[in-house]
Amino acid sequence: MSKFLITPLKILTSRYNFTVRDSFEFVDKVREVHIPPDYSMVSFDIKSMFTNIPVNRALTIIEENWSTIETGTNLPRNVYMDILKFCVENAYFQFDGSFYRQISGLPMGDCLSPILAEIVVNDLLNHTLSNNPQLEVLFRCVYVDDSFWIVRREHVQLLLQELNKYHERVQFTLEVENNGCLRFLDVMVHREGQNITTNWSRKTIVSDRLLSFRSFAPKGHKLNVVNNMFTRMYRLSSPKFYRSNFHKIRKLLLKNHYPDSLIRSMDRKVGTQMTPDTSPSSISPAVTPSPRPDSETHPHMDDTPSPNEPHRTTPPHSQLPERATSKTFQTMTYIPGLTPKIASILQSKVPEGTVITSTSKNKIHNMLPSVKESTPPSERSSVVYRLGCKGCDAKYIGATVQKTKKRFSKHRSDVRNGLLATALSRHTLSSSSNHEFDFEDFDIIGTEKVRKKLMLLEAALIKQEKNRINIQEEFAAIDNCYNNLLLNLNNH
């Protein structure tokens, strides 16, 4: 329901001129600014933003801007507002076996929370600036709960006070530039006279752990790690920082077992794409034929500046080619040597715009313990379950998109009414002695949210079960050619 409400709200937020989408947009904007000597760069951060956003204020702002929002929905104003109010005021969570309702702020993890917070924060900034015309602000932008400002030095504390007056729960912290530098997102902003330069920056607390080149993962994923690091470096850094950043990235990638030749090759490739030479007589190092080693031909391999190195500037975000947005992706579990071959065959068969990609099942979230309350088995849905007969070794395997307790209620009803609707009811009703199934002691043996995949998983697990009573039609979706494979998996 929350997802349904977001599209109309995006029409409103698309008109905001304070918000930046990412670091790239921020860099494109801030590099155009010239700072007078009596202005300072400052950053304001909202304390615990989501849980302190005034929900009533967010609803009021939306009602005040209904003429803009209504163009994105067919719902009447009162219906839309009732649904929105219901969603934001009924956020429940479970702790220590009990359920609680959040009574203030926006819930973390709700897809509505970021856009409602953005609406309130932009209203806060507009309110502060319109009510304080004496504030001399040269530049400002916001990303979620963090904002970057260039304001007259004597007005910094006044601006902080006015921002904190908006609502008692929405309070800001202040960070002022230090030695002409201020960090915002993953960018270090430097003031040099009246000009601004930027540098890609990483927090000092980072672990330097990346996807290892020796890991059991598709080669394309590893290449993307290198490509993305150099892309961010070139896009976010001014030319004077290219060389030092190259050495930082190279050291980090070598630490994660990436070959030096790959690192240098990717740097040349990305550097040529992202920073085209501005001088017609300049020759890109990526295509310069030379017998000399890379450290001499590539301007970023050497610690000392080259007097002949051409000055290259990163093109603005708006000038970069647009990515195709119409592609759909289908994933396959990565098996070295096999998956790439199968993907190549499938790629020639799928419709245009569909891309076959590889993925690994060994993900970090699978290795870490969940901090959420575990859902009781009877409350779980989209699962494959296994029930055991009390009178023999027979096993029944089924799948349900409903909660298991609701599906088990249907099983009991079939038995009670003498309906031979499933193998479970047939086994129970056709036996002379006690062959009831234990609905209290059962196993969840598989989970899958996509219904079609859930049915395939059920069929595969039925085939693996030696003591199954399921009829053949229930596992016919799995061809017999997979019998040996499923048997081997069962033995392991």
C-alpha positions in Angstrom: 0.0 0.0 0.0 2.9 2.4 0.8 4.5 1.8 -2.6 1.2 2.8 -4.2 1.3 6.2 -2.5 4.9 7.1 -3.5 4.4 8.0 -7.2 2.2 11.1 -6.6 4.6 12.3 -3.9 7.5 12.1 -6.4 5.8 14.8 -8.5 6.1 17.1 -5.5 9.7 16.3 -4.6 10.8 16.6 -8.2 10.3 20.3 -8.0 12.6 20.8 -5.0 15.8 22.6 -5.8 17.6 21.9 -2.5 17.9 18.1 -2.9 20.8 16.3 -4.6 20.5 12.7 -5.8 24.1 11.7 -5.2 27.7 12.8 -4.8 28.0 13.3 -8.6 25.2 15.9 -8.7 26.6 17.6 -5.6 30.1 17.9 -7.2 28.7 19.3 -10.5 26.9 22.0 -8.5 29.4 23.0 -5.9 32.3 23.3 -8.4 30.5 26.2 -10.1 30.5 28.3 -6.9 33.0 31.0 -6.1 33.4 31.7 -2.3 34.0 35.3 -1.0 36.6 35.5 1.8 33.9 36.3 4.4 31.8 33.1 3.7 32.2 29.7 5.3 31.4 26.2 4.3 29.3 24.4 6.9 27.4 21.2 7.3 24.2 20.6 9.3 23.1 17.1 10.2 19.7 16.2 11.6 19.8 14.1 14.8 18.0 10.8 14.4 16.0 12.2 11.5 13.4 9.5 10.7 12.2 8.9 14.3 11.9 12.6 14.9 10.1 13.8 11.7 6.8 15.3 12.7 4.2 13.2 10.9 1.4 15.6 11.3 3.5 18.3 9.6 4.2 16.0 6.7 0.5 15.3 6.2 -0.3 19.0 6.3 2.3 19.9 3.7 0.9 17.2 1.4 -2.6 18.6 1.8 -1.4 22.1 1.1 0.2 20.9 -2.1 -2.6 18.6 -3.3 -3.0 20.5 -6.5 0.4 19.3 -7.5 0.1 15.8 -6.1 -3.4 15.0 -7.6 -2.0 14.9 -11.1 -0.3 11.6 -10.2 -3.3 9.7 -8.8 -7.0 9.0 -9.6 -7.9 8.8 -5.9 -9.9 11.7 -4.4 -8.1 13.8 -1.9 -9.8 12.5 1.2 -9.3 8.8 0.2 -5.6 9.3 -0.6 -5.0 11.2 2.7 -6.8 8.6 4.7 -4.7 5.8 3.2 -1.5 7.8 3.8 -2.4 8.6 7.4 -3.3 4.9 8.0 0.2 3.8 6.7 2.3 6.3 8.6 0.3 6.0 11.9 0.2 2.2 12.0 3.9 1.2 12.2 4.2 -2.0 14.3 7.3 -3.9 15.3 8.0 -7.0 17.5 10.3 -7.2 20.4 10.8 -10.0 22.9 7.6 -11.7 21.8 5.4 -8.6 22.1 4.1 -6.2 19.4 4.5 -2.4 19.7 3.2 0.6 17.7 5.5 3.5 16.9 3.8 6.6 18.2 6.2 9.3 16.9 8.3 9.9 13.8 8.6 7.7 10.7 9.4 4.0 10.8 12.9 2.9 9.7 12.7 0.7 6.6 9.3 1.9 5.4 9.5 2.9 1.8 7.4 6.0 2.6 9.7 7.3 5.2 12.5 8.8 2.9 10.1 10.7 0.7 8.1 12.1 3.6 11.3 13.1 5.4 12.4 14.9 2.2 9.1 16.8 2.1 9.5 18.0 5.7 13.2 18.9 5.4 12.6 21.0 2.2 9.7 22.7 3.9 12.0 23.4 6.9 14.7 25.0 4.7 12.1 27.1 2.8 10.5 28.2 6.0 13.9 29.1 7.6 15.1 31.1 4.6 11.9 32.9 3.8 11.4 34.0 7.4 15.0 35.2 7.7 15.8 37.3 4.7 18.9 38.7 6.6 20.6 35.4 6.2 23.1 35.6 3.4 23.3 32.1 1.9 25.4 31.6 -1.2 24.8 27.8 -1.7 22.9 25.0 0.0 21.9 21.5 -0.8 20.5 18.5 1.0 21.0 14.7 0.9 18.6 12.9 3.2 19.6 14.2 6.7 22.8 16.0 5.8 23.1 19.4 4.3 25.9 21.5 2.9 25.9 25.3 3.0 28.0 28.2 2.0 26.9 31.1 4.2 28.3 34.4 5.5 30.6 33.6 8.4 28.8 35.8 10.9 25.4 34.2 10.1 26.4 30.6 10.8 25.2 30.4 14.4 22.1 32.4 13.6 21.3 29.9 10.8 21.7 27.0 13.3 19.4 28.6 15.8 16.7 29.3 13.1 16.9 25.7 11.8 16.4 24.3 15.3 13.3 26.5 15.8 11.2 24.7 13.2 10.2 21.8 15.4 11.3 20.8 18.9 12.1 17.3 17.8 14.0 18.3 14.6 17.4 19.4 15.8 20.6 20.0 13.9 24.3 19.6 14.7 26.9 21.8 13.1 30.2 21.1 11.4 32.4 24.0 10.2 35.2 23.8 7.6 38.6 23.1 9.0 41.7 24.5 7.2 39.5 25.3 4.2 38.2 21.7 4.0 34.8 20.1 4.7 33.6 16.6 4.0 30.1 16.0 2.6 29.0 12.5 1.6 32.1 10.9 0.1 33.5 14.2 -1.1 36.1 16.4 0.5 35.4 20.0 -0.5 38.5 22.3 -0.6 38.4 26.1 -0.9 41.4 27.5 -2.8 41.0 31.3 -2.7 37.6 31.8 -4.1 37.5 28.6 -6.1 36.4 25.1 -5.0 38.0 21.8 -5.7 36.7 18.4 -4.7 38.4 15.1 -3.9 37.0 11.6 -3.5 37.2 10.7 0.1 36.7 7.6 2.3 36.1 7.5 6.0 39.0 6.5 8.2 37.0 3.7 9.8 36.6 1.7 6.6 37.8 -1.9 6.8 39.4 -1.9 3.3 37.6 -5.2 2.7 36.4 -5.6 -0.9 35.2 -8.5 -3.0 38.4 -10.5 -3.2 39.8 -11.3 -6.7 40.2 -14.9 -5.4 36.6 -15.2 -4.4 34.1 -17.6 -5.8 32.2 -14.9 -7.8 31.6 -14.0 -11.5 34.5 -12.2 -13.1 32.2 -9.4 -14.2 31.5 -8.6 -10.5 35.2 -8.3 -9.8 35.8 -6.0 -12.9 32.9 -3.8 -11.7 34.6 -3.4 -8.3 37.7 -1.9 -10.0 35.7 0.0 -12.6 33.4 1.6 -10.0 36.2 2.7 -7.8 38.0 4.5 -10.6 34.8 5.9 -11.9 34.0 7.5 -8.6 37.5 8.7 -8.2 37.5 10.5 -11.6 34.0 11.8 -11.3 34.4 13.2 -7.8 38.0 14.4 -7.8 39.6 17.5 -9.3 42.5 16.7 -11.7 45.2 17.7 -9.1 44.1 14.7 -6.9 44.1 12.0 -9.7 47.6 10.7 -9.1 47.4 10.4 -5.3 44.0 8.8 -5.5 45.3 6.3 -8.0 47.9 5.1 -5.5 45.3 4.8 -2.8 43.0 2.7 -5.0 45.9 0.6 -6.2 47.1 -0.2 -2.7 43.5 -1.1 -1.7 42.9 -3.4 -4.7 46.3 -5.1 -4.3 45.4 -5.8 -0.7 42.4 -7.6 -2.0 44.5 -9.7 -4.5 43.6 -7.8 -7.7 46.4 -8.1 -10.3 48.4 -5.0 -10.8 48.0 -5.3 -14.6 44.2 -5.2 -14.3 44.3 -2.2 -12.0 46.5 -0.2 -14.4 44.5 -1.3 -17.4 41.2 -0.3 -15.8 42.6 3.1 -14.7 43.7 3.9 -18.3 40.3 2.8 -19.7 38.2 4.7 -17.2 40.5 7.7 -17.2 40.2 8.0 -20.9 36.5 7.7 -20.9 35.8 10.0 -17.9 38.5 12.7 -18.6 38.9 13.3 -22.3 41.9 15.4 -23.2 41.0 19.1 -23.7 44.0 19.7 -25.9 43.7 18.6 -29.6 47.4 17.7 -29.6 47.2 15.6 -26.5 47.3 11.8 -26.9 45.4 9.6 -24.4 47.8 7.4 -22.4 45.4 4.5 -22.9 46.2 4.4 -26.6 49.7 5.7 -26.7 52.0 3.0 -28.2 55.2 2.9 -26.2 57.7 0.2 -25.2 58.2 1.9 -21.8 56.6 0.4 -18.7 53.2 1.7 -17.5 54.8 3.8 -14.7 56.3 6.0 -17.4 53.5 6.1 -20.0 50.7 6.7 -17.6 50.6 10.0 -15.8 49.0 8.5 -12.7 51.7 5.9 -12.1 54.4 8.3 -10.9 54.5 10.1 -7.6 56.0 13.3 -9.2 53.9 15.5 -11.5 54.8 15.5 -15.1 55.3 19.0 -16.7 53.9 17.7 -20.0 50.7 16.1 -18.5 47.7 17.7 -20.2 45.1 19.3 -18.0 41.9 17.1 -18.1 38.6 17.9 -16.5 35.8 15.6 -15.7 32.6 16.2 -17.7 29.5 17.2 -15.7 27.1 14.5 -14.7 24.5 15.9 -17.1 26.9 15.5 -20.1 27.6 11.8 -19.5 25.6 9.3 -21.6 22.3 8.2 -20.2 22.0 4.6 -19.2 19.4 2.4 -20.7 16.5 2.1 -18.3 14.4 -0.5 -20.2 16.5 -3.6 -19.5 15.2 -6.5 -17.4 17.6 -8.8 -15.7 17.4 -12.6 -15.1 19.9 -14.2 -12.7 21.6 -17.6 -12.6 23.6 -19.0 -9.7 27.3 -18.7 -10.7 29.2 -21.9 -11.3 32.7 -21.3 -12.8 33.0 -22.6 -16.4 29.3 -23.6 -16.6 27.2 -20.5 -16.0 28.9 -18.2 -18.5 28.4 -20.8 -21.3 24.7 -21.4 -20.4 24.2 -17.6 -20.1 25.7 -17.1 -23.5 23.3 -19.6 -25.1 20.3 -18.2 -23.3 21.2 -14.6 -24.1 20.7 -15.3 -27.8 17.2 -16.8 -27.1 15.7 -14.2 -24.7 13.7 -11.1 -25.9 15.6 -7.9 -26.6 16.2 -5.9 -23.5 16.6 -9.0 -21.3 20.0 -9.5 -19.8 21.2 -12.8 -18.3 23.5 -12.2 -15.3 25.2 -14.4 -12.7 24.9 -14.1 -8.9 26.4 -15.8 -5.9 24.2 -17.4 -3.2 26.9 -16.7 -0.6 25.9 -13.2 0.5 26.9 -11.4 3.7 23.3 -11.2 5.1 23.2 -15.0 4.9 26.2 -15.3 7.2 25.1 -12.8 9.8 22.6 -13.5 12.5 19.3 -11.7 12.1 18.5 -9.1 14.7 14.8 -9.3 14.0 12.4 -11.4 16.1 12.0 -14.8 14.5 8.6 -15.5 13.0 6.8 -18.6 14.5 6.6 -21.4 11.9 2.8 -21.3 12.0 2.9 -17.6 11.0 5.3 -18.0 8.1 4.2 -17.8 4.4 5.6 -18.6 1.0 7.3 -21.7 2.3 7.7 -25.4 1.6 6.7 -27.5 4.6 7.0 -31.2 5.6 4.5 -33.1 7.7 5.1 -36.5 9.3 2.4 -39.2 9.8 1.9 -40.3 13.4 1.3 -43.9 12.5 4.1 -44.6 10.0 7.2 -43.1 8.3 5.1 -41.3 5.5 6.0 -37.7 4.8 3.8 -35.2 3.0 5.5 -32.1 1.4 3.5 -29.1 0.4 3.9 -25.4 -0.5 1.8 -22.5 0.4 1.8 -18.7 -0.1 -0.5 -18.4 2.9 0.4 -18.7 6.5 1.1 -22.3 7.3 -1.6 -22.3 10.0 -4.2 -21.3 7.5 -3.1 -24.0 5.1 -3.1 -26.6 7.8 -6.6 -25.6 8.7 -7.6 -26.5 5.1 -5.9 -29.9 5.5 -7.9 -30.6 8.7 -11.1 -29.5 7.0 -10.5 -31.9 4.1 -10.0 -34.8 6.5 -13.0 -33.8 8.7 -15.3 -33.6 5.6 -13.9 -36.7 3.9 -12.5 -34.9 0.9 -9.7 -36.7 -0.9 -8.3 -33.4 -2.2 -4.6 -34.1 -1.4 -2.3 -37.0 -0.8 -2.4 -36.1 2.8 -6.2 -36.5 3.2 -6.1 -39.7 1.1 -3.4 -41.2 3.3 -5.3 -40.4 6.4 -8.8 -41.4 5.3 -7.8 -44.6 3.4 -5.9 -46.1 6.4 -7.7 -48.3 8.9 -5.4 -47.4 11.9 -4.3 -44.0 13.2 -2.5 -42.2 10.4 -3.1 -38.6 11.3 -0.5 -36.0 10.5 1.2 -34.0 13.2 0.3 -30.4 12.4 2.1 -29.1 15.5 5.5 -30.6 14.8 6.5 -29.8 11.2 9.5 -28.6 9.3 10.0 -25.6 7.0 12.3 -27.0 4.4 12.3 -24.2 1.8 11.3 -20.5 1.3 10.7 -18.6 -1.9 8.7 -15.4 -2.4 8.1 -15.9 -6.2 5.2 -18.3 -6.6 6.5 -20.0 -9.8 9.9 -20.6 -8.1 8.1 -21.8 -5.0 6.3 -24.5 -7.0 9.5 -25.6 -8.6 11.2 -25.8 -5.2 8.4 -27.9 -3.9 8.6 -30.3 -6.8 12.4 -30.7 -6.3 12.0 -31.3 -2.5 9.3 -33.8 -3.1 11.6 -35.8 -5.4 14.3 -35.8 -2.8 12.0 -37.2 -0.1 12.3 -41.0 0.1 9.2 -41.6 2.2 6.9 -39.2 0.2 3.2 -39.9 -0.3 2.8 -37.1 -2.8 1.4 -38.2 -6.2 3.5 -37.9 -9.3 1.6 -34.8 -10.7 2.9 -32.8 -7.7 6.5 -33.1 -8.8 6.0 -33.5 -12.6 7.5 -30.0 -13.1 10.9 -31.5 -12.5 12.1 -33.7 -15.4 13.4 -37.2 -14.6 16.8 -36.2 -16.0 17.4 -34.4 -12.7 16.8 -37.5 -10.6 20.4 -38.4 -10.1 21.4 -34.8 -9.3 18.6 -34.4 -6.7 19.5 -37.8 -5.2 23.2 -36.7 -4.8 22.0 -33.4 -3.2 19.9 -35.4 -0.8 22.9 -37.6 0.2 24.9 -34.5 1.0 
